[in-house]
């Protein structure tokens, strides 16, 4: 008996699959490969790319890795998007101005259905496309749009690469799995899921930060002779104000970072590398760009470039600016083929068994030369580059990392800083560990100390007696507590104090404000070691509750006789990080109002829809607060960052409510954080808060978590001898400091309201402010330079003469 069978058909299968793949690509789902073009990174699926191009398939398989990154040189981002649309959907509408570049790129990449396409000039143009793989009903027609008629064949033959394009194998230790290690991490949101390996030597870096940078490509004609090369990338050369070599490319400026004498390779990194943490770099040989990576995170350097042009200090060739002729005939001679490596390439892992940081994986940085003439020749060149890059990656990962910042990890100051950061003082139970740390520090320096706990949390005080203890003393204040952190958002564990290849130490508290505390104690250590005597007594105080308002810290401490006995005449506390060389001194804090609103409404089962539910009231309250916030955001757009302190800010930082998915909450809590400007009227602000309550409706309560109505200011003119001493000290060191309103709130608000002059100050110049944010960091050189600054500052503040009474 014949068994019945059923034939099942998926309607619109092809269209559904195409749309599905396109949707996955747009949402970044299951993508396992990145294609880069014109400074843009697009994540795609290897399987579709391999199916669409036998050339790309061979390229991917020739150097396997987990997430390959292929750079398409001399291909615009627009052309790449058109090609991907064709690959993912089977058709594409190509604008007339892109037709030529699209055709040349598709032919060079051997895209199926397009590899036999003629030159753009000879392309036939029709009103629609005949796509054999799609039904006519499934074809997207665009009225009035010209479409390219693409010749198709039933079967496309595989394109074989030259003999030198055979797969590259590295001998691996079978006992160790493949691992990835992050080398240079881009701050760009486009490339946060894969890594780029820096193949260049990091020694001998040039740190000329007066200009800035961009990227470039490597382009040859149909021959391997470099003497026939004519630059089309606008690569120009100049010098910095310090006389260091720089390159100009695509409206950016780069500093010469390192040079490889054997091969003549030069690595250039953006001049905003330190100011803006820009990780963009290019690699050149002679006047040719071989590689580029990472996007810029700042604007173009047009003004600086124009200034150099006006000074006639821009050159078109490197031999012109350096004054010598480079033999371009050697441009390709030094590149190695697979045969050049010989049998030793398979024995590298055996000879590096005892080396540190051994890696067995390869990160592909494939460079494609998209030139139609002489395609086989360019494949050969490309494979040589690919082999060299993979080999260099392998060797660099096998050898110990040579880092110019590594030596700083052996300094006692840096060791203390990192140890302090590693104490997780976001948890109250760890405060005792911080106190133990400070007891060891004070004992080592030779300072008497005391620990107080007027409200249950420890307050550490170390004292260096002055020669005239009757004079009002100097208070160097910081806090040991830090805000909580979501470790999942960080590049490195937030309490690891990890230092990366750029010398940046990451950790919660590196900016707020454990760095300042270590700089204080190290400055005192230096002064005592140099037998310096201060006229005024110095008190180094470390509070335990600054972040949550000071209730268990400074506010409780000032009420004790122990605080009064300190006889404070002036206080120095935490300040603001600066993105450039200018330093800030905060002389007044905005007044914090932190309020918890609780709206009550009818609860019950999730199936009901009660009138005036808690959520309805919460929405009205949120809308009222956000309306006020939006108005002040418009005002901030007309202000600079240093002027933000003069405006009132408001944020909704917490919303809590609900017991279960099927229960309507009877109450919802909303926490609002306001920081009042210096001119904000208290009565007006109170009326504003009352109007929010009225807008929410009946049964709305408010609890003030913090409500400061007064914030005194410290004079920043010649009437304040401490300010004069501070200003003159910094000026004599060649530093610029300007007084500003602190947009946040610190312990200084409490001290100033007692009549004690206090200034907020920090030495974090050229640093991206990340207080309370993810990836908080401080550069090790910036940290060490801060100790030098505080040493002079504390010495002069401690010797401010007694004020003459009139």
Secondary structure, 3 states (H helix, E strand, C coil): CCCCCCCCCCCCHHHHHHHHHHHHHHCCCCCCEEEEECCEEEEECHHHHHHHEHHHHHHHHHCCCCCEEEEEECCCHHHHHHHHHHHHHCCCCCCHHHHHHHHHHHHHCCECCCCCCCCHHHCCEECCCCCCCCCHHHCCCCCCCCEECCCCCCCCCCCCCCHHHCCCCCCCCCCCCCCCCCCECCCCHHHCCCCECCCCCCCCCCCCCCCCCCCCCCCCCCCCCHHHCCCCCCCEEEECCCCCEEEEECCEEEEEEEEECCCCEEEEEECCCCCCCCCCEEEEECCEEEEEECCCCCCCCHHHHHHHHHCCCCECCHHHHHCCCCCHHHCCCCCCCHHHHHHHHHHHHHHCCCCCCCCCCCCCEEEEECCCCCHHHHHHHHHHHHHHHHHHHHHHHHCCCCCCCHHHHHCHHHHHHHHHHCCCCCCHHHHHHHHHHHHHHHHHHCCEEEEECCCCCCEEEEEECCCCCCCCEEEEEEECCCCCCCHHHCCCCCCCCEECCCCEEECCCCCCCHHHHHHHHHHHHHHHHCCCCCCCCEEEEEECCCCCCCCCCHHHHCCCHHHHHCCEEEEEECCCCCCCCCEEEEEEECEEEEEEEEEECCCEECCCCCCCCHHHHHHHHHHHHHHHHHHHHHHHCCCCHHHHHHCCEEEEEEEEECCCCCEECCEEEEEEEEEECCCCCHHHHHHHHHHHHHHHCCCEEEEEEEECCCCCCCCCCCCCHHHHHHHHHHHHCCCCEEEEEECCCCCHHHHHHCCCEEEEECCCCCCCCCCCCCCCEEEHHHHHHHHHHHHHHHHHHCCCCCCCCC
